[in-house]
Amino acid sequence: MARGGVNKAVVQAARLAILARGENPSIDAVRIEMGNTGSKTTIHRYLKELDGGPERAETTQEPIDDELAGLVARLAQRLKEQAQEPIDQAREQFDHQRKELESQLDEAREANNELHQQYEIQSLALTQESDALLETRSMLQTEQTRNAGLNQALSDFELRLKDKDEQIRSLEEKHLHARDALEHYRNAVKEQREQDQRRHEGQVQQIQMELRQAQQSALVRQDEITQLHRDNERVLTENRGTLRELSLLQEHLKQANTRQDQLLEQANRVDSERTLLQERLRIALLESQALKQNVDEQSQINQSLEIELAKTQASLDESVRLAAIIATAPDAAKDD
């Protein structure tokens, strides 16, 4: 074999190309045609072998050999080009698929980041709503405690009102008894006067004395009645004040009940919003898990494509190696 990668088939192909152009296939021309490779001694030896030497019937076979060598050289070149073409296509397809997968992976990462931000925002909102719910429940408990105190105060005022009513009834009964006693006394005085008038005139002074005593008693009774009226008016005044206080307590109780209803409604609304936020959070977590699963699947697909590309590369390398073997086979046959 020749040194520097030059063999007889290459020299023969260069010589045929020069002859096809109508030029003289000299050593320098052949060396230039081969790209300035190979030694001139080797090229001269191959040219001498191709031009003649001790011919034993090679005069008839040399053109066929030259044509066969050129055909083999062209076939080897075409095999190299055809073997390189699917490699380039496979590489281009792999680069395109890799770019698409990288773009999908970036989109999935961005979507995952957005979902993570939404999850943090919703977690913060849920925490705030939970704090508001706890504060509302605390306010509700405070209002309930206050309401219980107002109810207890109302019960106490009702008991006091009942006591006042009992006192009023007792005073009214005393007043009625005093008026009945005064009426009875007046009737008795009237009857006594009539009896005294029918009696002897001598008893007039005694009757007048008794009358003065009776009048004094009546004045005492009148003072008692007046005092009873005053006590009655005072009790009625206190009763009206108590009724006003009761009305104010009832109004406060009504307001407290209204506030309690509002707080209960607010608590129910906060519970509903918290339930809705929890449901949104659950959906967001499910979507995040689905995206993560898609990313894992894409990674698996990418690994499968890389494995398939490696197999394709190995197959193409094998094809190139076979083409190189086919290309060097005629030279080996020639040397044999």
C-alpha positions as CSV (number, residue, x, y, z in Angstrom):
1,M,0.0,0.0,0.0
2,A,1.1,3.6,-0.7
3,R,2.0,6.0,2.1
4,G,0.1,9.2,2.8
5,G,-3.3,7.7,2.0
6,V,-2.6,7.4,-1.8
7,N,-3.6,4.2,-3.5
8,K,-3.8,3.0,-7.1
9,A,-7.5,3.5,-7.4
10,V,-7.2,7.2,-6.4
11,V,-4.3,7.7,-8.8
12,Q,-6.3,6.0,-11.5
13,A,-9.4,8.1,-10.9
14,A,-7.3,11.3,-11.1
15,R,-5.6,10.1,-14.3
16,L,-9.0,9.3,-15.9
17,A,-10.3,12.8,-14.9
18,I,-7.3,14.5,-16.5
19,L,-7.6,12.3,-19.7
20,A,-11.3,13.2,-19.8
21,R,-10.3,16.9,-20.0
22,G,-7.9,16.1,-22.8
23,E,-4.8,16.9,-20.8
24,N,-1.6,15.0,-20.2
25,P,-1.7,12.9,-17.0
26,S,1.7,13.8,-15.8
27,I,3.0,13.2,-12.3
28,D,2.5,16.8,-11.2
29,A,-1.0,17.0,-12.9
30,V,-2.1,13.8,-11.1
31,R,-0.7,15.0,-7.8
32,I,-2.6,18.4,-8.2
33,E,-5.8,16.5,-9.1
34,M,-5.5,14.5,-5.9
35,G,-5.1,17.7,-3.9
36,N,-1.3,17.8,-3.7
37,T,-1.2,14.6,-1.7
38,G,1.1,11.6,-2.1
39,S,4.7,11.2,-3.1
40,K,5.8,11.6,-6.7
41,T,7.6,8.3,-6.6
42,T,4.4,6.5,-5.6
43,I,2.4,8.4,-8.2
44,H,5.0,7.6,-10.8
45,R,4.9,3.9,-9.9
46,Y,1.1,3.7,-10.1
47,L,1.1,5.7,-13.4
48,K,3.7,3.3,-14.8
49,E,1.6,0.3,-13.8
50,L,-1.4,1.9,-15.3
51,D,0.4,2.9,-18.5
52,G,2.0,-0.5,-19.2
53,G,5.0,-2.4,-17.8
54,P,5.3,-6.2,-18.5
55,E,1.8,-6.6,-20.1
56,R,0.5,-10.1,-20.2
57,A,-2.9,-9.4,-21.9
58,E,-3.5,-6.2,-19.9
59,T,-3.9,-4.1,-23.0
60,T,-7.4,-5.4,-23.4
61,Q,-8.3,-5.3,-19.7
62,E,-6.9,-1.9,-18.7
63,P,-9.8,0.3,-20.0
64,I,-12.3,-2.0,-18.2
65,D,-10.3,-1.8,-15.0
66,D,-10.1,2.0,-15.3
67,E,-13.8,2.3,-15.9
68,L,-14.5,-0.1,-13.0
69,A,-12.2,1.8,-10.7
70,G,-13.9,5.1,-11.7
71,L,-17.3,3.5,-11.2
72,V,-16.3,2.1,-7.8
73,A,-14.9,5.5,-6.8
74,R,-18.1,7.3,-7.9
75,L,-20.2,4.6,-6.1
76,A,-18.2,5.1,-2.9
77,Q,-18.7,8.8,-3.1
78,R,-22.4,8.4,-3.7
79,L,-22.6,5.9,-0.8
80,K,-20.9,8.5,1.4
81,E,-23.3,11.2,0.3
82,Q,-26.4,9.0,0.8
83,A,-25.1,7.8,4.2
84,Q,-24.4,11.4,5.3
85,E,-27.9,12.7,4.1
86,P,-30.0,10.6,6.6
87,I,-27.5,11.5,9.3
88,D,-28.0,15.2,8.6
89,Q,-31.8,14.7,8.4
90,A,-31.8,12.8,11.7
91,R,-29.7,15.5,13.4
92,E,-31.9,18.3,12.0
93,Q,-35.0,16.4,13.2
94,F,-33.4,15.8,16.6
95,D,-32.4,19.4,17.0
96,H,-35.9,20.5,16.0
97,Q,-37.6,18.1,18.5
98,R,-35.1,19.1,21.2
99,K,-35.9,22.8,20.7
100,E,-39.7,22.0,20.8
101,L,-39.2,19.9,24.0
102,E,-37.1,22.7,25.5
103,S,-39.7,25.3,24.6
104,Q,-42.5,23.0,26.1
105,L,-40.3,22.5,29.2
106,D,-39.9,26.3,29.6
107,E,-43.6,26.9,29.2
108,A,-44.3,24.1,31.7
109,R,-41.8,25.7,34.1
110,E,-43.4,29.2,33.6
111,A,-46.9,27.7,34.2
112,N,-45.6,25.9,37.3
113,N,-44.1,29.2,38.6
114,E,-47.4,30.9,37.9
115,L,-49.3,28.2,39.7
116,H,-46.9,28.4,42.6
117,Q,-47.4,32.2,42.8
118,Q,-51.2,31.7,42.7
119,Y,-50.8,29.0,45.4
120,E,-48.9,31.4,47.6
121,I,-51.4,34.2,46.9
122,Q,-54.4,31.9,47.7
123,S,-52.6,30.6,50.8
124,L,-52.0,34.2,52.0
125,A,-55.7,35.0,51.2
126,L,-56.8,31.9,53.0
127,T,-54.6,32.9,56.0
128,Q,-56.1,36.4,56.0
129,E,-59.6,35.0,55.7
130,S,-58.9,32.6,58.6
131,D,-57.6,35.4,60.7
132,A,-60.7,37.5,59.9
133,L,-62.9,34.5,60.7
134,L,-61.2,34.0,64.1
135,E,-61.6,37.8,64.8
136,T,-65.2,37.6,63.7
137,R,-65.8,34.6,66.0
138,S,-64.1,36.4,68.8
139,M,-66.3,39.4,68.2
140,L,-69.3,37.1,68.1
141,Q,-68.3,35.4,71.4
142,T,-67.9,38.9,72.9
143,E,-71.3,40.0,71.6
144,Q,-72.9,36.7,72.9
145,T,-71.3,37.4,76.3
146,R,-72.6,40.9,76.2
147,N,-76.0,39.7,75.1
148,A,-76.1,37.2,78.0
149,G,-75.2,40.1,80.4
150,L,-78.0,42.2,78.8
151,N,-80.4,39.4,79.2
152,Q,-79.4,38.9,82.8
153,A,-79.8,42.7,83.4
154,L,-83.2,42.6,81.6
155,S,-84.2,39.7,83.9
156,D,-83.1,41.7,86.9
157,F,-85.1,44.8,85.7
158,E,-88.1,42.6,85.1
159,L,-87.9,41.3,88.7
160,R,-87.5,44.9,89.9
161,L,-90.5,45.9,87.8
162,K,-92.5,43.1,89.3
163,D,-91.6,44.3,92.7
164,K,-92.6,47.8,91.8
165,D,-95.9,46.5,90.4
166,E,-96.5,44.7,93.7
167,Q,-95.7,47.9,95.6
168,I,-98.1,49.9,93.4
169,R,-100.8,47.3,93.9
170,S,-100.2,47.4,97.6
171,L,-100.4,51.2,97.7
172,E,-103.5,51.2,95.5
173,E,-105.1,48.7,97.9
174,K,-104.2,50.9,100.8
175,H,-105.6,53.9,99.0
176,L,-108.9,52.1,98.3
177,H,-109.1,51.0,101.9
178,A,-108.5,54.6,103.1
179,R,-111.1,55.9,100.7
180,D,-113.6,53.3,101.8
181,A,-112.8,54.2,105.4
182,L,-113.3,57.9,104.7
183,E,-116.5,57.2,102.9
184,H,-117.7,55.0,105.7
185,Y,-116.7,57.7,108.1
186,R,-118.5,60.4,106.2
187,N,-121.6,58.2,106.1
188,A,-121.3,57.6,109.8
189,V,-120.9,61.3,110.5
190,K,-123.9,62.1,108.4
191,E,-126.0,59.6,110.2
192,Q,-124.6,60.8,113.5
193,R,-125.6,64.3,112.6
194,E,-129.1,63.3,111.7
195,Q,-129.4,61.5,115.0
196,D,-127.9,64.4,116.9
197,Q,-130.3,66.8,115.2
198,R,-133.2,64.7,116.2
199,R,-132.0,64.5,119.7
200,H,-132.2,67.1,122.2
201,E,-130.6,70.4,121.4
202,G,-128.7,70.1,124.6
203,Q,-126.4,67.6,123.0
204,V,-125.4,69.9,120.2
205,Q,-122.2,71.0,122.0
206,Q,-121.2,67.4,122.6
207,I,-121.9,66.6,119.0
208,Q,-119.9,69.6,117.8
209,M,-117.1,68.5,120.0
210,E,-117.2,65.0,118.6
211,L,-117.5,66.6,115.1
212,R,-114.3,68.5,115.7
213,Q,-112.6,65.4,116.8
214,A,-114.0,63.6,113.8
215,Q,-112.8,66.5,111.6
216,Q,-109.3,66.3,113.2
217,S,-109.4,62.5,112.5
218,A,-110.5,63.2,109.0
219,L,-107.7,65.7,108.5
220,V,-105.3,63.1,109.8
221,R,-106.8,60.6,107.4
222,Q,-106.7,63.2,104.7
223,D,-103.0,63.7,105.3
224,E,-102.5,60.0,105.2
225,I,-104.4,59.9,101.9
226,T,-102.3,62.8,100.5
227,Q,-99.2,61.0,101.6
228,L,-100.5,57.8,99.9
229,H,-101.1,59.8,96.7
230,R,-97.6,61.2,96.8
231,D,-96.2,57.8,97.4
232,N,-98.3,56.5,94.5
233,E,-97.1,59.3,92.2
234,R,-93.5,58.6,93.3
235,V,-94.0,54.9,92.6
236,L,-95.6,55.7,89.2
237,T,-92.7,58.0,88.4
238,E,-90.2,55.3,89.3
239,N,-92.3,52.9,87.3
240,R,-92.2,55.1,84.3
241,G,-88.4,55.5,84.7
242,T,-88.1,51.7,85.0
243,L,-90.2,51.3,81.9
244,R,-88.0,53.7,80.0
245,E,-84.9,51.8,81.2
246,L,-86.6,48.6,80.2
247,S,-87.4,50.1,76.8
248,L,-83.7,51.2,76.4
249,L,-82.6,47.7,77.5
250,Q,-84.9,46.1,75.0
251,E,-83.6,48.4,72.3
252,H,-80.0,47.5,73.2
253,L,-81.0,43.9,73.2
254,K,-82.6,44.3,69.8
255,Q,-79.5,46.0,68.5
256,A,-77.3,43.3,70.0
257,N,-79.5,40.6,68.4
258,T,-79.2,42.5,65.0
259,R,-75.4,42.7,65.5
260,Q,-75.3,39.1,66.4
261,D,-77.2,38.2,63.2
262,Q,-74.9,40.3,61.1
263,L,-71.8,38.7,62.7
264,L,-73.4,35.2,62.1
265,E,-74.0,36.1,58.5
266,Q,-70.5,37.5,58.1
267,A,-69.1,34.3,59.7
268,N,-71.1,32.2,57.3
269,R,-69.9,34.3,54.4
270,V,-66.3,34.0,55.5
271,D,-66.8,30.2,55.9
272,S,-68.2,30.1,52.3
273,E,-65.3,32.1,51.0
274,R,-62.8,29.9,52.8
275,T,-64.4,26.8,51.4
276,L,-64.2,28.3,47.9
277,L,-60.5,29.3,48.4
278,Q,-59.8,25.7,49.6
279,E,-61.5,24.3,46.5
280,R,-59.5,26.6,44.2
281,L,-56.3,25.7,46.1
282,R,-57.1,22.0,45.6
283,I,-57.7,22.5,41.8
284,A,-54.4,24.5,41.5
285,L,-52.5,21.7,43.3
286,L,-54.1,19.1,40.9
287,E,-53.1,21.3,37.9
288,S,-49.6,21.6,39.3
289,Q,-49.3,17.9,39.7
290,A,-50.6,17.3,36.1
291,L,-48.1,19.8,34.7
292,K,-45.3,18.1,36.7
293,Q,-46.4,14.7,35.3
294,N,-46.4,16.2,31.8
295,V,-42.9,17.5,32.3
296,D,-41.8,14.0,33.5
297,E,-43.4,12.4,30.5
298,Q,-41.7,14.9,28.2
299,S,-38.4,14.2,29.9
300,Q,-38.9,10.5,29.3
301,I,-39.8,11.1,25.7
302,N,-36.6,13.2,25.3
303,Q,-34.5,10.4,26.8
304,S,-36.2,8.0,24.4
305,L,-35.4,10.3,21.5
306,E,-31.8,10.6,22.6
307,I,-31.5,6.8,22.9
308,E,-33.1,6.5,19.4
309,L,-30.8,9.1,18.0
310,A,-27.8,7.3,19.5
311,K,-29.0,4.1,17.8
312,T,-29.5,6.0,14.6
313,Q,-26.0,7.5,14.9
314,A,-24.5,4.1,15.5
315,S,-26.4,2.7,12.5
316,L,-25.2,5.6,10.3
317,D,-21.7,5.1,11.6
318,E,-21.9,1.5,10.7
319,S,-23.2,2.4,7.2
320,V,-20.3,4.9,6.7
321,R,-17.9,2.2,7.8
322,L,-19.4,-0.3,5.4
323,A,-19.3,2.3,2.6
324,A,-15.6,2.9,3.4
325,I,-15.0,-0.8,3.3
326,I,-16.8,-1.0,0.0
327,A,-14.8,2.0,-1.3
328,T,-11.5,0.4,-0.3
329,A,-12.5,-3.1,-1.5
330,P,-11.5,-2.6,-5.2
331,D,-8.0,-1.4,-4.1
332,A,-7.6,-4.4,-2.0
333,A,-8.7,-6.6,-4.9
334,K,-6.3,-4.7,-7.2
335,D,-3.4,-5.2,-4.8
336,D,-4.3,-8.9,-4.5
